[in-house]
């Protein structure tokens, strides 16, 4: 059970990272420096984008970033479940 909780926490952390990277990239038109985006960097990008982005465009960016994050979560969990099943079968 503990391993399952760790896997879930790890998968959610990956999903959160994907969300921040995706939204930052969409808001700024740039990739993240160093391949990671802090909460402060994302907050700054959001503040700066308010004058340049319509509400509809911002909502679409958030929706796309959310979809990417959920997809990453699903892939991580699915891959690990398949590996666990293969190990149990052997």
Secondary structure as GFF3:
##gff-version 3
##sequence-region A 1 90
A	DSSP	alpha_helix	2	28	.	.	.	ID=ss1
A	DSSP	three_ten_helix	33	35	.	.	.	ID=ss2
A	DSSP	alpha_helix	39	49	.	.	.	ID=ss3
A	DSSP	alpha_helix	55	89	.	.	.	ID=ss4
###
